[in-house]
Amino acid sequence: MASLTNRLKENVGLIRQTFHTPDTIRSLKLKIGVDIDAELLFLPNTVDEQKIHLFLLEPIQQLVNESITYDQIGNTFKDGEPTVAKTVEECVDGLLNGKAILLFDKAQGYLFNCSNWNVRGVEVPLSSSVYEGPASGLTEDISVNLNLLRNYYRSPNLVVETLTIGSEAKKEIAVLSVHNVSDPQLVEEVKKRLHDIKVSQAIINQLATDALEGKGMLFPRTMSIDRPDACAMALAAGRVIILVEGSPLALLAPSVFYHFFQNQDDYLSDFGKYGARPLRYFYFLTATFVPAISVAIERFHLNDIPASLREQLVKTQDTLAPFPIELLFVILLMQLIMDGSYRLPGNAIFAVTFIGAMLISDVATEVNLFHPVTIVIIGICYITSFPVLHRGLLSPIFFIRLSLLLLAHFLGFTGLFLGTTALLLLTVQLHSVGVPYLYPFFPFQPDKWKDILFRPGLKDVINKPNPLPFNMNQAKQDRKQNI
């Protein structure tokens, strides 16, 4: 880490050579008072030049005929959050973050926040909506997001700690917790995992997610959300919020299984208090198991079901492909339509959905391409997967659905039982930042089921949140290496 010197020209050269091309940095030579030569450096297109004029040039113009010392320079500038930089790395980082740096014949410079990043303003949350409640969502600007969270959680106990990842292209991360509410060991573990991200180019926000989730597979162990009010509720419950510069989503850690069935609506309406969550668990099981159960019945238990239903399932043998292959094909087709609706441009979505509708419409059933029972089963699966609120669960549902379908095809309900057992054993071993993933279902602690299946009174939710059993030894074992 090279330090600044007492020679202005040398300091400017050290900073310029870091950027490789001479035109990257714009400079302005200045005279501070009567005796001090200075130079102002900034990156064009990252700063607001009006701020430069207001924060630096106007105060300097007022000192034209005055004699001033280096020690008095720091008291000259009041705006722009001036900070002292003593190394070349600090100067370069400041320039990359939209700051202007004032250098002179001294082994230090002053950084001024004149950034002018083009980002979205505060808008309605894009990935989560509620029937009632606030309509402000997080943005890509971390300072705006911190402003929103401080607005929703106005307490001196709110702790904000910042760090950077990346050795070349750097990204700022803010870790938020509540003093005397969040477990201090949990907060340290979150910061440890983020510090362990060793990359040169921190340009992908998913790096933070991978580091926090640690070892494990299939189910997500962190939750992302763009609602500041939901973040405030998580802080009140002792969880940690992670904000990444450039991302409109906050990461919530720990995030265990039951967190993915909660929604901010639960705390804003009476329906959420009584009926919403049990239905979401039921929808999750329906979307996951119905195709496999249908295949097991059609393959091994036709004689054990009512005659009217048996007749319909027998007719599935008259189609072009066996019933399990039909289900598999339609599941893949529906997944293709779902992925296309997220990724394709708007004018192409209509074409994809129209073609998909033709393939699974009455035309397909009339030519015996698919049986109507297949269309009904897949329709039930996808309709019941929509109320599963967090998109992070959609991938596990899709993978489990296909795996159980294949096991049911070859082994019937025995395969379904074996697959479900393997799934439970896998999930039991998962942890979210040192917290058991199936807590409080496993370990079985019914006394901790408050705010799990039903939402209690809001007073109890806020004043007596469910404690999360953090285990430091388990957290150390689950850390992912070489992020």
Disulfide bonds with the S-S distance in Angstrom:
none
